[in-house]
């Protein structure tokens, strides 16, 4: 019987069928960070249980870390406590930790692929919803709650219900200035915040085949924002070249990876086909990621924006989105904090200065990304443009560290969520691609990047 990529990986990892649709699934790789792991480790202590397979766990500090002066003690007491607890827990339970200052430290979903830990055919979990990022490699990767973090630490397995499968196919030629971020914002706007609930999505079509691995990661990263359990992309030469450039892989293993791809006659529970020509640079205008509209649109173009969201964002239905003044620009996060994102921004802003009233933070997703950016002199371009180039961390993606957006301020952000208070109490967030964020930083208002791409 023909199978999908998802079904093949799932079936290979079933330890035991518990009931109809319920399986014990083996987990190949467990990533941990400082926010969702403390209670899980405490649970192990209370039960007198050791970590079952510590060699299949990797931890890093990312959510709570400051992105300035990382060589100094963390000032915020809660953040310092969480980071210190992670250090203590990893030492006690024998888990490898990439803490602040380590050459491999960075956002958990960036370091896994970059270090060659993430590989095709795996099952991957982390106590973070954007674990779906790793699906770009042809993996079943998804976020889990703290109680499940404890389960994986104790048994390297989870009891799970099997999701349905959905195919999202995008074919055609993308318009000028359209990036992977615009593609996924468009898909989310079409389906809505709950449009893929209960499904695991496979992205297919020539648009995704032509994407680099970093672009694919951006797409899979935001699968969760339309309610999907996760998202994945088929394994091809682009996947193999990326992984083998980081770690040595036997040829027979590569053949096994390729055999996992969806069979030609496989049937998905739901199939959606979209045209690349319909996609343009987008920004969100509400307080959910499904409120994406074109830069030429008025706010009323969003079919998902609510009256409450309009009030919070201080927008009117007939407002032109490109007329909105910008206070902050944040370039980074597990969605768009990779080296290709930074290169794209540097290429656009080179020779330009940011608007005087705009604060711009460029935060690389890892120490490796930061080092690469410095090696390529991207930091000098940012600084010449008036952008602040910082140290790695989740930063202004979420208000768990010092990088908070002040109440009432509008931030064009390359991150993945624009919920109320996500970037700070009262902060207003507009999600955008790195190109749109860079263009907005220069003009001081939400701006279509294509004007800088001629």
C-alpha positions in Angstrom: 0.0 0.0 0.0 1.5 3.4 -1.0 2.4 5.6 2.0 3.2 9.2 2.7 6.6 10.3 4.1 4.9 11.0 7.5 3.3 7.5 7.6 6.6 5.8 6.8 8.5 7.6 9.5 5.7 7.1 12.1 5.4 3.4 11.3 9.2 2.8 11.7 9.1 4.4 15.1 6.1 2.6 16.7 7.2 0.7 19.7 3.7 -0.6 20.6 0.1 -0.1 19.4 -1.9 0.9 22.5 -5.3 1.2 20.9 -6.9 2.3 17.6 -5.0 5.4 16.6 -2.9 5.4 19.7 0.8 4.4 19.7 3.9 4.4 21.8 6.3 6.3 19.5 10.1 6.1 19.9 11.9 9.5 19.9 15.3 9.8 18.2 16.3 13.2 19.3 15.2 15.4 22.3 16.1 19.0 22.4 15.8 20.9 25.7 16.0 24.6 26.8 15.7 26.4 30.1 11.9 27.3 30.1 10.1 24.0 29.8 12.6 21.6 31.4 13.0 22.5 35.1 9.7 20.8 36.2 10.5 17.8 34.1 13.8 17.3 35.8 12.2 17.8 39.2 9.7 15.1 38.3 12.5 12.7 37.6 14.1 13.5 41.0 10.9 12.9 42.9 10.5 9.5 41.3 14.2 8.6 41.6 14.4 8.1 37.8 17.5 8.6 35.6 17.5 10.0 32.1 17.1 6.9 29.9 19.2 7.9 27.0 21.1 11.1 27.7 23.1 10.8 24.5 20.0 11.4 22.5 19.3 14.7 24.4 20.9 18.1 23.7 20.2 21.3 25.7 20.9 25.0 25.0 20.0 28.3 26.7 18.0 30.6 24.4 14.7 32.0 25.6 15.9 33.8 28.7 19.4 34.9 27.6 20.3 38.5 27.2 21.5 39.5 23.7 24.0 42.1 25.1 26.9 41.6 27.4 26.6 37.9 27.6 29.9 37.7 29.4 28.3 39.3 32.4 25.8 37.8 34.9 22.1 37.8 33.8 20.4 40.8 35.5 16.8 39.5 35.6 16.4 37.2 38.6 13.9 34.9 36.9 15.9 34.5 33.8 19.1 33.9 35.8 17.3 31.2 37.8 16.1 29.4 34.8 19.4 29.4 33.0 21.2 28.3 36.2 18.7 25.5 36.8 19.4 24.2 33.3 23.1 24.1 34.0 22.5 22.3 37.2 20.1 19.8 35.7 22.3 19.0 32.7 25.3 18.4 35.0 23.3 16.1 37.3 21.6 14.0 34.6 24.6 13.9 32.1 23.1 15.9 29.3 25.2 17.9 26.9 24.6 21.6 27.3 25.5 24.5 25.0 25.2 27.3 27.5 25.9 31.0 27.2 29.4 31.5 25.8 29.6 28.1 24.2 30.5 28.1 20.5 27.5 26.0 19.7 25.0 28.0 21.8 21.9 29.4 20.1 18.2 29.1 19.5 17.3 25.4 19.9 15.7 25.1 16.4 18.7 26.7 14.7 21.6 24.8 16.3 20.1 21.3 15.7 20.2 21.6 11.9 23.4 23.7 11.9 25.3 21.1 13.9 24.1 18.2 11.8 22.1 16.8 14.7 18.9 17.1 12.8 18.7 14.4 10.1 16.1 12.9 7.7 13.8 10.2 8.9 14.0 11.1 12.6 11.4 11.7 15.2 12.3 14.9 17.1 10.7 16.7 20.1 11.3 19.7 22.2 9.3 21.6 24.8 8.7 24.3 22.3 5.9 24.6 19.7 8.2 25.6 16.9 10.0 22.3 16.9 8.2 21.8 13.6 11.2 23.7 12.1 13.1 20.4 11.9 10.5 19.0 9.6 12.3 20.7 6.7 14.6 17.7 6.7 11.9 15.1 6.3 11.4 14.4 10.0 8.4 14.1 12.3 9.2 17.0 14.6 6.8 18.6 17.0 6.5 20.5 20.3 5.6 18.8 23.6 4.5 20.0 27.0 6.5 19.8 30.2 4.9 16.5 31.4 5.9 15.0 28.0 9.4 16.3 28.3 9.6 14.3 31.5 8.2 11.2 29.7 10.9 11.4 27.0 13.7 11.9 29.5 12.5 8.8 31.4 11.6 6.5 28.5 12.7 8.1 25.2 9.1 7.4 24.0 5.7 9.1 24.0 2.1 7.8 23.9 0.5 9.7 21.0 -2.5 9.7 18.9 -1.7 9.5 15.2 -2.5 12.8 13.3 -4.2 13.0 9.9 -2.2 14.0 6.9 -2.5 17.0 4.7 -0.7 17.9 1.5 -0.1 21.6 0.7 1.2 22.0 -2.8 2.5 25.3 -4.2 3.6 25.5 -7.8 4.5 28.2 -10.2 6.8 31.3 -10.3 7.0 33.4 -7.2 6.7 37.2 -7.6 9.5 39.6 -7.0 10.4 40.1 -3.4 8.5 37.1 -2.2 10.4 35.0 0.4 9.7 31.8 2.2 8.2 33.9 5.1 5.7 35.4 2.7 4.8 32.0 1.3 4.0 30.6 4.8 2.1 33.8 5.9 0.0 33.4 2.7 -0.8 29.8 3.4 -1.8 30.6 7.0 -3.9 33.5 5.8 -5.7 31.1 3.4 -6.3 28.4 5.9 -6.8 30.4 9.1 -5.4 29.8 12.5 -7.2 26.5 12.9 -7.2 25.4 9.3 -4.8 22.5 9.8 -5.8 21.4 13.3 -5.4 17.7 13.7 -3.1 17.3 10.7 0.6 16.9 10.0 1.3 18.8 6.8 3.6 17.8 3.9 4.6 20.8 1.7 5.2 19.9 -1.9 5.4 21.5 -5.3 8.2 23.2 -7.2 8.2 26.3 -4.9 9.4 24.2 -2.0 11.7 22.0 -4.1 13.5 25.2 -5.2 13.9 26.5 -1.7 17.1 26.3 0.2 17.1 24.3 3.5 17.0 27.6 5.4 13.9 28.7 3.5 12.3 25.3 4.1 12.9 25.7 7.8 11.1 29.0 7.8 8.1 27.4 6.3 8.0 24.4 8.6 8.6 26.6 11.6 5.3 28.3 11.2 3.2 25.2 10.5 1.9 25.3 14.1 0.4 28.8 13.4 -2.4 27.3 11.4 -3.1 24.6 14.0 -1.0 21.8 12.4 0.8 19.3 14.6 3.8 19.9 12.5 5.0 20.2 8.9 7.6 18.4 6.8 9.2 18.5 3.3 10.4 15.6 1.2 14.1 14.5 1.2 16.1 15.5 -1.9 19.6 16.4 -2.9 19.3 19.8 -1.3 18.6 18.0 2.1 21.4 15.6 1.6 24.0 18.3 0.6 23.1 20.4 3.7 23.4 17.5 6.2 26.6 16.0 4.6 28.3 19.4 4.7 28.1 19.2 8.5 28.5 15.5 9.3 29.7 12.4 7.5 26.9 10.1 6.4 27.3 6.6 4.9 25.9 6.2 1.4 23.6 3.4 2.5 22.0 5.7 5.0 21.3 8.3 2.3 19.6 5.7 0.2 17.4 4.8 3.2 16.5 8.4 3.6 15.4 8.8 0.0 13.2 5.6 0.2 11.1 7.4 2.9 9.7 9.9 0.5 6.0 9.9 -0.2 5.0 7.2 -2.7 3.5 8.4 -6.0 0.0 7.0 -5.3 -0.1 7.8 -1.6 -3.4 9.4 -0.4 -3.5 12.3 2.0 -6.6 12.9 4.2 -6.7 16.4 2.7 -5.0 18.1 -0.2 -4.7 21.8 -0.9 -3.2 23.3 -4.1 -2.1 26.9 -4.3 -0.6 29.1 -7.1 2.7 30.8 -6.5 1.7 33.8 -8.7 -1.0 34.7 -6.1 1.6 35.3 -3.4 3.1 38.8 -2.8 5.1 40.3 0.1 2.8 40.2 3.1 2.6 41.6 6.6 0.1 40.8 9.4 -2.3 43.5 10.6 -4.0 41.8 13.6 -3.0 39.8 16.7 -2.8 36.3 15.0 -0.5 35.1 12.2 -3.5 34.5 9.9 -4.1 38.2 9.4 -1.5 38.5 6.5 -2.3 41.1 3.8 -0.4 42.6 0.9 1.6 45.8 1.4 -0.8 47.5 -1.0 -3.8 46.5 1.0 -6.0 48.2 3.5 -6.4 46.5 6.9 -9.9 45.4 5.8 -8.3 43.0 3.3 -7.8 40.5 6.2 -10.7 38.1 6.5 -9.5 37.0 9.9 -9.0 40.2 11.8 -11.3 40.8 14.7 -12.7 44.1 16.2 -10.7 43.3 19.4 -7.5 43.0 17.4 -8.1 46.3 15.5 -8.4 48.0 18.9 -5.2 46.5 20.2 -3.3 47.3 17.1 -4.7 50.8 17.0 -5.8 50.3 13.4 -9.0 51.2 11.5 -10.5 49.0 8.8 -9.8 51.5 6.1 -6.2 52.2 7.1 -3.5 51.6 4.5 -1.0 49.2 6.0 1.9 50.9 4.3 1.0 54.2 5.9 1.8 52.9 9.4 4.8 54.3 11.2 7.3 51.9 12.7 9.0 52.3 16.1 11.1 49.0 16.2 12.3 46.5 13.8 13.4 43.0 15.0 15.3 40.7 12.7 16.0 37.3 14.2 14.2 34.3 15.9 14.0 30.6 15.1 12.0 31.7 12.0 14.4 34.1 10.4 17.6 34.3 12.4 19.8 32.2 10.0 22.7 33.3 8.0 20.7 33.6 4.7 18.3 35.9 6.5 21.1 38.1 7.6 22.7 38.1 4.2 19.4 39.2 2.6 19.0 42.0 5.0 22.6 43.2 4.5 22.2 43.1 0.8 19.1 45.3 0.9 20.3 47.9 3.5 23.9 48.3 2.2 24.4 52.0 1.5 21.2 53.0 3.3 20.6 54.4 6.8 17.7 53.5 9.0 15.1 56.1 9.7 16.1 58.2 12.7 13.1 57.3 14.9 13.4 53.5 14.4 15.3 51.1 16.7 16.6 48.1 14.8 17.9 44.9 16.5 19.6 42.3 14.4 19.9 39.1 16.5 21.7 36.1 15.0 20.1 32.7 15.9 23.3 31.1 17.1 27.0 31.7 17.9 27.8 30.0 14.6 25.5 32.3 12.6 27.0 35.3 14.4 30.6 34.2 13.7 29.7 33.6 10.0 28.1 37.1 9.8 31.2 38.7 11.2 33.4 36.7 8.9 31.4 38.1 5.9 31.5 41.6 7.3 27.7 41.7 7.6 28.0 43.3 11.1 29.8 46.2 9.5 27.0 46.8 7.0 24.4 46.6 9.8 26.3 49.1 12.0 26.9 51.5 9.0 23.1 51.4 8.5 22.4 52.2 12.2 21.3 48.7 13.0 22.3 47.1 16.3 24.0 43.8 15.8 23.5 41.7 19.0 24.5 38.3 20.5 22.4 35.1 20.0 19.1 34.3 21.7 15.4 34.3 21.2 15.4 38.0 21.9 12.3 40.1 21.0 10.4 37.1 19.7 8.9 36.8 23.1 9.0 38.8 26.3 11.0 36.4 28.4 14.2 38.4 28.3 15.4 42.0 28.4 14.6 42.6 24.7 11.0 43.9 25.2 9.1 46.2 22.9 7.6 49.1 24.9 3.8 49.4 25.3 2.1 51.0 22.3 5.2 50.8 20.1 4.8 49.1 16.7 7.4 46.5 15.8 7.9 45.0 12.4 9.2 41.5 13.4 10.6 38.5 11.5 9.4 36.2 14.3 6.4 33.9 14.2 3.8 35.2 16.5 2.0 38.5 16.9 -0.2 37.7 19.9 -1.2 40.4 22.4 1.8 41.1 24.7 4.0 38.5 22.9 6.9 41.1 22.5 6.1 43.0 25.7 3.0 44.2 27.5 1.0 46.4 25.1 3.5 46.0 22.2 2.1 45.9 18.7 3.6 43.3 16.4 3.5 43.1 12.6 5.0 39.9 11.2 7.1 40.2 8.1 9.9 38.8 6.0 13.5 39.9 6.6 13.3 41.9 3.4 10.1 43.7 4.4 11.6 44.4 7.9 14.8 45.8 6.4 12.9 48.1 4.0 10.6 49.3 6.8 13.7 50.1 9.0 15.0 52.4 6.2 11.8 54.3 5.4 10.4 54.3 9.0 7.0 52.9 7.9 5.8 49.5 6.8 7.3 49.2 3.3 7.1 46.9 0.3 10.7 45.7 -0.1 10.5 45.5 -3.9 11.2 49.2 -4.2 14.7 48.4 -3.0 15.2 45.4 -5.2 15.3 47.1 -8.6 
